[in-house]
Amino acid sequence: MIRVAAVADIHLGADSAGSYRPRLARLADHADLFLIAGDLTKRGTAQEAALVADELRGLPIPVVAVLGNHDYESDAEALMATALAGAGVDVLDGGSARYDIRGCTVGVAGAKGFGGGFPGCSGSEFGEPEMKAFMRHAADSADALGEAMDRVRDADVRIALTHYAPVAATLEGEHCGIYPFLGCYLLAEAIDRGAATLAVHGHAHGGSPEGETPGGIPVRNVAAPVIRRSYRVFELDDGRLAGR
Amino acid sequence: MSALDPSAPPEYLVGHLEDALARDPRLCEQGLHVHIPKPGVVEVTGTLTSAERKQAVARVVTELLPGALLRDRTTVADYPEDGSAEALAPEVR
């Protein structure tokens, strides 16, 4: 059995410097791998990049992250990825990472994802160039996640890590009118095709903690305001979420 | 757009069919809704601008899901001229 800790939307800024690291003091007692599903910062500035890198530097277990929309706000996402990598965090943007944990191979496929909506209330690449670009970005991010899933297909445990939601079920609690800005069904399709063991996302602060894809893959919303703790731990046993 | 996998979960088939109906140049209809009540059956609802587009619904669905049974519940718009006015001005005493 392996244990995976996960959180999203910690939104660190100058006003909260030094506040998160103490909440990770027993991380290695609880988990073998730490996932961060985006929105590590408040505004994605260079200063915040350095701050969050310091908070995560030298953790005793592997840390893997995707960036979220807040981390793009100041057009410094590349700098942020570099700062996090320098702190030992594997930052995925359509990429994959593999970890050997007590003889079990864990593959993580990560992409930010995007909005777009869900069957019955989704957008299309039609009309204005802005709308086409919006939906093209959603499709490109889902494609990148799918390709990353393919690269970890042979792993014993396969985790899909996104910031945006792959299903509507974990958005319940948010106003349904904003669902198309919170996630996209194309991500779920990539997760199902890749036969993921678990899918983890954030972004929906007012959403619900648990859902599943149409193919039956468990989906967990780990946005900090949803899980209301510094991280949530999942036990993965025999290639499945324990207890399922 | 290439043909869909008919064994895929219906949620994905609905998403891709609605996307195709919105984007296909024969239709460009963004107000159509797709429902798959059971495997192999596609139900389309909504209002179309012309009878030609009703035929295009069948073509698009058949191209993407060959062999599927189409239940076309769409209607072709027929909006008569009606000059009756809604009075918004304050009532004159």
Chai-1 contact restraints between the chains, C-beta under 6 A:
chainA,res_idxA,chainB,res_idxB,connection_type,confidence,min_distance_angstrom,max_distance_angstrom,comment,restraint_id
A,P119,B,E11,contact,1.0,0.0,6.0,A-B,restraint_1
A,P119,B,V14,contact,1.0,0.0,6.0,A-B,restraint_2
A,P119,B,G15,contact,1.0,0.0,6.0,A-B,restraint_3
A,S122,B,G15,contact,1.0,0.0,6.0,A-B,restraint_4
A,S124,B,D19,contact,1.0,0.0,6.0,A-B,restraint_5
A,S124,B,A22,contact,1.0,0.0,6.0,A-B,restraint_6
A,S124,B,R23,contact,1.0,0.0,6.0,A-B,restraint_7
A,F126,B,A22,contact,1.0,0.0,6.0,A-B,restraint_8
A,F126,B,R23,contact,1.0,0.0,6.0,A-B,restraint_9
A,Y185,B,G15,contact,1.0,0.0,6.0,A-B,restraint_10
A,E189,B,Y12,contact,1.0,0.0,6.0,A-B,restraint_11
A,P214,B,P9,contact,1.0,0.0,6.0,A-B,restraint_12
A,P214,B,E11,contact,1.0,0.0,6.0,A-B,restraint_13
A,G215,B,P9,contact,1.0,0.0,6.0,A-B,restraint_14
